Amino acid sequence: MTDTKEQVRHDPTSQVGRLLKRFKRDGRITNIQMVKEMFILRGSERVRELVKEGHNIRSIQLNRTTWVYVYEGEE
């Protein structure tokens, strides 16, 4: 049995599509930036969706309320 990952295409206007584009452009984003600049609430869930699809994203807690997500490419 071979493990083949299906290439997922996101609508570029969807939250996940916009977040993936931002990751590929800037490489990182904070949860605060997701809300204030991109109007994405529950950004951690959008990140989780991308990770589930095979994207490598590291989560780093900066303080009690701020996280930075660093995009490290695809598997």
C-alpha positions, 0 to 999 in steps of 0.5 A, a space after each residue: 500500500 502506498 501513501 499518497 497525499 492528495 494536493 489540496 487546493 483552497 479557494 484563495 479568498 477562504 481563510 485557509 487559502 489566505 493564511 497559506 498565501 501569507 505563510 508562503 510570502 512571509 514565513 510567519 504570522 502571530 495570532 494577533 496579526 491573524 485577527 487584526 490584519 486578516 480578520 481570521 478568528 480561531 486562527 489556531 484551527 486554520 493552522 491545524 487544518 494546514 498541518 493536517 494537510 501536510 504543511 509543517 508549521 511550528 507554534 511558539 508561545 511568546 507570552 500568555 496571549 501571543 503565539 507565532 506560527 512559523 511556516 516550514 514548508 510541506 512534507 
